[in-house]
Amino acid sequence: MLEKAATRADKTMGQYSNDEVRAFVQGELSQAEASQLPASPRDLQVQVEQLTQMVEGIASRLVEPARKTLWQRVFSK
């Protein structure tokens, strides 16, 4: 379905999906802005802390483990 929609719009699948996601998110943000009061500083602090924890978790999974020497692989547990 994505491929057909992209073809009809005369775009690549990547361009089409980027445009559709961007339009959806912009619509959601404009609805949210219209219906919500400004966030309190405490709410923003909590959100920043949660995002920081998420980024640190992702970064810790991306760190390449140190390569062991042959002797370390043979004799370590």
C-alpha positions as CSV (number, residue, x, y, z in Angstrom):
1,M,0.0,0.0,0.0
2,L,2.8,2.4,0.8
3,E,4.5,1.7,-2.5
4,K,1.2,2.4,-4.4
5,A,0.6,5.6,-2.5
6,A,4.1,6.8,-3.1
7,T,3.8,6.1,-6.8
8,R,0.5,8.0,-7.0
9,A,2.2,11.0,-5.3
10,D,5.1,10.7,-7.7
11,K,7.6,10.3,-4.8
12,T,10.0,7.7,-3.5
13,M,8.7,5.5,-0.6
14,G,11.2,7.3,1.7
15,Q,10.0,10.8,0.6
16,Y,6.4,9.8,0.9
17,S,6.7,8.2,4.3
18,N,8.7,11.2,5.6
19,D,6.1,13.6,4.4
20,E,3.2,11.6,5.8
21,V,4.9,11.1,9.2
22,R,5.8,14.9,9.3
23,A,2.2,15.9,8.5
24,F,0.8,13.5,11.1
25,V,3.1,14.7,13.8
26,Q,2.5,18.4,13.0
27,G,-1.2,17.8,13.2
28,E,-0.9,16.1,16.5
29,L,1.3,18.9,17.9
30,S,-1.1,21.6,16.7
31,Q,-4.0,19.7,18.4
32,A,-2.0,19.2,21.6
33,E,-0.9,22.9,21.7
34,A,-4.5,24.0,21.3
35,S,-5.8,21.8,24.0
36,Q,-3.1,21.9,26.7
37,L,-1.9,24.5,29.1
38,P,1.8,25.3,29.1
39,A,3.8,22.7,31.0
40,S,5.1,23.5,34.4
41,P,8.9,23.7,35.0
42,R,8.6,20.5,37.1
43,D,6.9,18.6,34.3
44,L,9.6,19.7,31.9
45,Q,12.3,18.7,34.3
46,V,10.7,15.2,34.6
47,Q,10.5,14.9,30.9
48,V,14.1,15.9,30.4
49,E,15.2,13.4,33.0
50,Q,13.2,10.6,31.3
51,L,14.7,11.5,27.9
52,T,18.2,11.6,29.4
53,Q,17.7,8.1,30.9
54,M,16.4,6.8,27.5
55,V,19.4,8.2,25.6
56,E,21.9,6.9,28.2
57,G,20.2,3.5,27.9
58,I,20.5,3.5,24.2
59,A,24.1,4.8,24.3
60,S,25.1,2.0,26.7
61,R,23.8,-0.6,24.3
62,L,25.7,0.9,21.4
63,V,29.1,0.9,23.2
64,E,31.2,-1.8,21.5
65,P,32.7,-4.1,24.1
66,A,36.4,-4.2,24.4
67,R,38.0,-6.9,22.3
68,K,39.6,-9.6,24.3
69,T,43.0,-11.0,23.4
70,L,43.2,-14.7,22.5
71,W,44.6,-15.5,26.0
72,Q,41.8,-13.7,27.7
73,R,39.2,-15.6,25.6
74,V,40.9,-18.9,26.3
75,F,41.5,-18.5,30.1
76,S,38.6,-16.2,31.2
77,K,35.3,-17.3,32.4
